[in-house]
Amino acid sequence: MSVLLSATGLGKEFRGPRRGAPTRVLRDVTLSVAEGEFVAVVGPSGSGKSTLLACLAGLEPATSGRVELAGIDLSTLGLSGLARHRRRTVSVIFQAYNLLPTLTVRENVELPARLAHRRPDERDVMSALDELGLLACADRLPSELSGGQQQRTAIARAIVAATPVLLADEPTGALDQANGRVVLERLAATAGARRAVLLVTHDLDAAARCDRVLVLRDGRLVNELVSPTSRQVFDAVAATT
Ligand SMILES: Nc1ncnc2c1ncn2[C@@H]1O[C@H](COP(=O)(O)OP(=O)(O)OP(=O)(O)O)[C@@H](O)[C@H]1O
């Protein structure tokens, strides 16, 4: 199966506003996600999960090493080339949802297709809204939604965008158990449709639904579990603290 997303020796440092040592957040991270795979990244708070996701999405440049998205080394692209490549290849479900406040739920979900100059597929849009329990709020603005509804709108948008790679930061964070289950099933189905799905999560049951779980500690990948149980994920995370 073809690899859709990879990092090789990825390092990331942030420079503070003043002089002094930079903060090293990621160290020598090497991973790959093939089409059809559903992969989780877990680890303690501050271990670098969101930063890893931002580097994999091309939103943060790597300080060292390489990220390849759909076969292209992101460091070889200029700003506009990177924006174009990202639009075609990756959708991100952000922790903060990043919905456009002046667009309705339906318009937010249709936005990636419109930005790519495609007509949104109405059947896909409606079926995603239906499955995620959003039909009744399709014409509402994000400010008129609960946190969980906003999160599900962001998930519907990423699913409908149908890019080869989908990255999700805590996609079940604001959801109750039933909605969380629906979202995980939808993400698993998305991977099943030969896309690559990588999620960052503190939800160990969600991680246990994935094909593989990568464990991050202090910016390094320290463990990899294949089809683990929730207990195995719990033990692997506990071993990092
Ligand atoms: N833009 C930035 N500038 C400086 N430091 C940053 C920046 N972004 C993240 N960091 C630092 O990098 C470290 C890792 O942060 P990150 O958000 O990636 O961790 P995380 O594992 O996702 O945490 P959580 O589970 O709490 O969301 C933290 O110490 C954080 O303060």
Ligand as a Chemical Component Dictionary entry (heavy atoms), coordinates in Angstrom:
data_LIG
# 
_chem_comp.id                   LIG 
_chem_comp.type                 NON-POLYMER 
_chem_comp.pdbx_formal_charge   0 
_chem_comp.three_letter_code    LIG 
# 
loop_
_chem_comp_atom.comp_id 
_chem_comp_atom.atom_id 
_chem_comp_atom.alt_atom_id 
_chem_comp_atom.type_symbol 
_chem_comp_atom.charge 
_chem_comp_atom.model_Cartn_x 
_chem_comp_atom.model_Cartn_y 
_chem_comp_atom.model_Cartn_z 
_chem_comp_atom.pdbx_ordinal 
LIG N1  N1  N 0 4.420  28.266 18.919 1  
LIG C1  C1  C 0 5.097  27.814 19.983 2  
LIG N2  N2  N 0 6.123  28.498 20.507 3  
LIG C2  C2  C 0 6.830  28.034 21.559 4  
LIG N3  N3  N 0 6.570  26.852 22.163 5  
LIG C3  C3  C 0 5.556  26.119 21.705 6  
LIG C4  C4  C 0 4.756  26.541 20.592 7  
LIG N4  N4  N 0 3.829  25.586 20.346 8  
LIG C5  C5  C 0 4.029  24.626 21.267 9  
LIG N5  N5  N 0 5.050  24.939 22.078 10 
LIG C6  C6  C 0 5.578  24.130 23.201 11 
LIG O1  O1  O 0 5.811  22.826 22.708 12 
LIG C7  C7  C 0 5.500  21.845 23.697 13 
LIG C8  C8  C 0 4.561  20.815 23.093 14 
LIG O2  O2  O 0 3.305  21.427 22.838 15 
LIG P1  P1  P 0 2.137  20.630 22.071 16 
LIG O3  O3  O 0 0.956  21.518 22.042 17 
LIG O4  O4  O 0 2.668  20.117 20.801 18 
LIG O5  O5  O 0 1.933  19.407 23.091 19 
LIG P2  P2  P 0 0.722  18.373 23.177 20 
LIG O6  O6  O 0 1.349  17.026 23.425 21 
LIG O7  O7  O 0 -0.165 18.491 21.998 22 
LIG O8  O8  O 0 -0.014 18.876 24.476 23 
LIG P3  P3  P 0 -1.579 18.732 24.941 24 
LIG O9  O9  O 0 -1.831 17.259 25.064 25 
LIG O10 O10 O 0 -1.587 19.429 26.263 26 
LIG O11 O11 O 0 -2.433 19.406 23.896 27 
LIG C9  C9  C 0 4.921  22.606 24.873 28 
LIG O12 O12 O 0 5.949  22.734 25.845 29 
LIG C10 C10 C 0 4.547  23.954 24.317 30 
LIG O13 O13 O 0 4.676  24.955 25.265 31 
# 
loop_
_chem_comp_bond.comp_id 
_chem_comp_bond.atom_id_1 
_chem_comp_bond.atom_id_2 
_chem_comp_bond.value_order 
_chem_comp_bond.pdbx_ordinal 
LIG N1  C1  SING 1  
LIG C1  N2  SING 2  
LIG C1  C4  DOUB 3  
LIG N2  C2  DOUB 4  
LIG C2  N3  SING 5  
LIG N3  C3  DOUB 6  
LIG C3  C4  SING 7  
LIG C3  N5  SING 8  
LIG C4  N4  SING 9  
LIG N4  C5  DOUB 10 
LIG C5  N5  SING 11 
LIG N5  C6  SING 12 
LIG C6  O1  SING 13 
LIG C6  C10 SING 14 
LIG O1  C7  SING 15 
LIG C7  C8  SING 16 
LIG C7  C9  SING 17 
LIG C8  O2  SING 18 
LIG O2  P1  SING 19 
LIG P1  O3  DOUB 20 
LIG P1  O4  SING 21 
LIG P1  O5  SING 22 
LIG O5  P2  SING 23 
LIG P2  O6  DOUB 24 
LIG P2  O7  SING 25 
LIG P2  O8  SING 26 
LIG O8  P3  SING 27 
LIG P3  O9  DOUB 28 
LIG P3  O10 SING 29 
LIG P3  O11 SING 30 
LIG C9  O12 SING 31 
LIG C9  C10 SING 32 
LIG C10 O13 SING 33 
# 
